[in-house]
Amino acid sequence: MTSTIRKRPGSMPRIAWFLGREYVTRLYDRYIRRQSREHAVLEYVVRHATRGSPGSVLQTMDTFARERRWLQNVGPSKGAVLLQALRDAQARRVLEIGSYCGYSATLIGNYLAAHGGQLTAIELSRRNAEVARQVVAHAGLASTVTFRRGTLETEIGALAGPFDLVFLDHWKDVYLPDLRRLEDAGLLRPGTIVVADNVGFFDVTDYLEHVRNCGRYRSRFERASVEYQDALEDGVEVSVFTG
């Protein structure tokens, strides 16, 4: 099943304002605060979230993103779509590509810890990988989540599949090449669910054309908003690999 993505009237000025604000914020973080928002949210989690409680860690990160500094993690609304996909897949083996600060790794890891599963998370940024690792450890999920620093292209030879669910939340122009790498390597099985974030905000036309029209997936679009920004339209593509 497919859906057409439509932008609301006036959405482009809001997107331009949002991206402009983010650019200014990054400059301020770098040159004035002298602390990245990634390290700031880690410090906030350690100070305010209950150690060993994934739920507390996620709520604390949500509070930080709403009240302190915006975070580009999946967030609670789209996180609910991801959680339902985990349930639908009865997931035990999960691959995440793009971990950022560890929000989605904590969400996925919390589900898997209760079902005897394991998450492999790939993150290119050394800083973000270390922040995510510490956030996940604070949540008490270090034994459930394994981090690999690099890209799917560099790490694919070390992966043992197939996976029950794959979560894509990294560079959008690599969504399709990475999906094809997973297909070619036999890391997907019939029934594997692939969840791709931010497909209603960024241009991922090539990826959507593939999962909707190549004949190897049943795919649907879940409409949502950008994390912590209700005025900006976004969405998640949930695709079931059929073989």
C-alpha positions as a printed Julia matrix, in Angstrom:
243×3 Matrix{Float64}:
  0.0     0.0    0.0
  1.36    3.4   -0.95
  0.52    6.99  -0.08
  1.25   10.32  -1.66
  3.17   12.86   0.39
  1.64   16.32   0.21
  3.11   19.41   1.79
  0.69   21.7    3.59
  0.3    25.2    2.1
  2.92   27.5    3.54
  5.14   24.64   4.69
  8.21   25.82   2.76
  8.57   29.13   4.66
  8.32   27.2    7.95
 10.97   24.73   6.76
 13.28   27.58   5.72
 12.8    29.27   9.1
 13.46   26.01  10.93
 16.63   25.2    8.99
 17.87   28.76   9.4
 17.32   28.58  13.13
 19.2    25.3   13.29
 22.17   26.78  11.44
 22.35   29.73  13.86
 21.98   27.37  16.84
 24.87   25.2   15.64
 27.11   28.25  15.31
 26.09   29.39  18.81
 26.76   25.91  20.22
 30.2    25.79  18.64
 31.54   29.27  19.26
 29.6    30.62  22.28
 28.5    27.67  24.4
 31.6    25.66  23.49
 29.56   22.51  24.07
 27.75   20.42  21.48
 24.1    19.72  22.05
 25.0    16.01  21.98
 27.24   16.37  25.02
 24.67   18.68  26.6
 21.89   16.09  26.34
 24.19   13.38  27.73
 24.98   15.58  30.71
 21.25   16.29  31.15
 20.38   12.57  31.01
 23.04   11.63  33.55
 21.83   14.39  35.87
 18.07   13.94  35.57
 17.19   10.45  34.29
 16.88    7.46  36.6
 19.8     5.11  35.99
 18.66    1.74  34.68
 15.28    3.08  33.48
 14.93    3.32  29.69
 11.57    5.05  30.06
 13.07    7.73  32.27
 15.94    8.27  29.81
 13.53    8.72  26.88
 11.29   11.12  28.83
 14.33   13.11  29.92
 15.58   13.42  26.35
 12.1    14.52  25.25
 12.09   17.2   27.94
 15.54   18.39  26.87
 14.45   18.59  23.22
 11.31   20.55  24.02
 12.65   22.86  26.7
 16.4    23.19  26.08
 17.75   22.41  22.62
 16.12   20.6   19.72
 17.25   17.03  19.01
 17.02   15.27  15.65
 16.11   11.87  17.1
 12.95    9.99  16.16
 10.96   11.42  19.12
  7.89   10.02  20.86
  5.32   10.32  18.05
  7.31    8.57  15.33
  8.86    6.41  18.04
  5.4     4.92  18.59
  5.35    3.89  14.9
  8.77    2.28  15.32
  7.66    0.46  18.46
  4.58   -0.92  16.69
  6.8    -2.13  13.84
  8.98   -3.97  16.36
  5.87   -5.69  17.7
  4.57   -6.51  14.23
  7.91   -8.06  13.28
  8.16   -9.9   16.61
 11.68   -8.57  16.39
 14.63  -10.22  18.1
 17.45   -9.17  15.75
 17.44   -5.49  14.81
 19.8    -3.27  12.85
 19.87    0.5   13.3
 21.77    2.72  10.87
 22.24    6.17  12.38
 22.17    6.33  16.18
 22.72   10.05  16.86
 22.44   10.42  20.68
 21.0     6.99  21.41
 17.3     7.82  21.67
 16.09    5.21  19.18
 18.69    2.71  20.41
 17.22    3.11  23.89
 13.66    2.72  22.59
 14.53   -0.36  20.51
 16.81   -1.79  23.18
 14.09   -1.48  25.81
 11.77   -3.59  23.67
 14.45   -6.15  22.83
 15.64   -6.52  26.42
 12.17   -7.71  27.37
 12.16  -10.26  24.53
 15.7   -11.62  24.61
 16.74   -9.7   21.51
 19.81   -7.78  20.35
 20.31   -4.48  18.54
 23.3    -3.69  16.35
 23.64    0.08  15.92
 25.91    1.69  13.33
 26.94    5.33  13.75
 29.53    7.19  11.69
 30.27   10.09  14.04
 32.8     9.24  16.75
 31.28   11.86  19.08
 27.7    10.74  18.54
 28.6     7.06  18.88
 30.21    7.7   22.26
 27.29    9.82  23.46
 24.82    7.16  22.32
 26.82    4.43  24.04
 26.78    6.32  27.33
 23.07    7.14  27.06
 22.24    3.48  26.42
 24.47    2.41  29.31
 22.7     4.88  31.62
 19.41    3.27  30.55
 20.78   -0.12  31.62
 20.83   -1.56  28.09
 24.56   -1.94  27.43
 24.26   -5.73  27.15
 21.4    -5.46  24.63
 22.88   -2.86  22.24
 26.14   -3.26  20.32
 27.55   -0.14  18.67
 29.71   -0.21  15.56
 31.33    3.02  14.4
 31.31    3.44  10.65
 28.83    3.1    7.82
 26.86    0.13   6.55
 29.32   -0.07   3.67
 32.3    -0.41   6.03
 30.58   -2.66   8.57
 28.38   -4.93   6.48
 30.96   -7.71   6.33
 30.81   -8.06  10.11
 27.02   -8.3   10.31
 25.25  -11.6   10.9
 21.7   -11.67   9.6
 19.07  -11.8    8.56
 17.47   -9.05  10.63
 13.83   -8.94  11.71
 13.73   -5.14  11.52
 15.98   -2.44  10.12
 15.7     1.21  11.17
 17.1     3.82   8.78
 17.8     7.24  10.28
 21.04    8.51   8.77
 22.03   10.42   5.61
 18.94   10.4    3.42
 20.8    10.09   0.12
 22.22    6.78   1.36
 18.86    5.21   2.26
 18.46    3.48  -1.1
 22.1     2.41  -1.58
 22.14    0.96   1.93
 18.84   -0.85   1.42
 20.23   -2.41  -1.73
 23.37   -3.43   0.15
 21.18   -5.21   2.71
 19.21   -6.93  -0.05
 22.32   -8.05  -1.91
 24.0    -9.34   1.27
 21.0   -11.46   2.23
 20.49   -9.55   5.48
 16.73   -9.26   4.9
 14.29  -12.16   5.01
 10.65  -12.38   3.94
  8.81  -10.5    6.67
 11.68   -8.19   7.63
 10.31   -4.71   8.31
 12.32   -1.69   7.18
 11.42    1.58   8.9
 12.73    4.78   7.28
 12.47    8.04   9.22
 12.05   11.59   7.86
 10.69   10.57   4.45
  8.02   13.29   4.57
 10.48   16.1    5.29
 13.51   15.26   3.15
 13.54   14.33  -0.53
 13.98   10.56  -0.65
 12.1    10.03  -3.9
 14.47    7.31  -5.13
 14.05    5.31  -1.92
 10.25    5.63  -1.95
 10.07    4.66  -5.63
 12.06    1.52  -4.85
 10.11    0.24  -1.84
  6.75    1.13  -3.35
  7.26   -0.07  -6.92
 10.04   -2.67  -7.14
  7.69   -5.53  -6.23
  9.72   -6.75  -3.26
  7.97   -4.8   -0.48
  4.55   -3.98   0.88
  5.02   -0.35   1.86
  2.99    2.32   3.59
  3.51    5.93   4.63
  2.77    6.9    8.24
  2.12   10.63   8.4
  3.64   12.52  11.34
  5.39   15.77  12.19
  9.06   16.57  12.57
 10.21   15.55  16.03
  9.2    18.21  18.57
  8.0    20.52  15.75
  4.26   19.96  15.26
  4.0    22.61  12.52
  6.42   20.79  10.21
  5.07   17.81   8.29
  7.08   14.59   8.2
  6.46   10.88   8.0
  7.82    7.35   8.3
  7.85    4.71   5.57
  7.19    1.2    6.89
  8.1    -1.47   4.34
  7.72   -5.23   4.69
 10.24   -7.2    2.61
  8.5    -9.98   0.69
 11.56  -11.64  -0.83
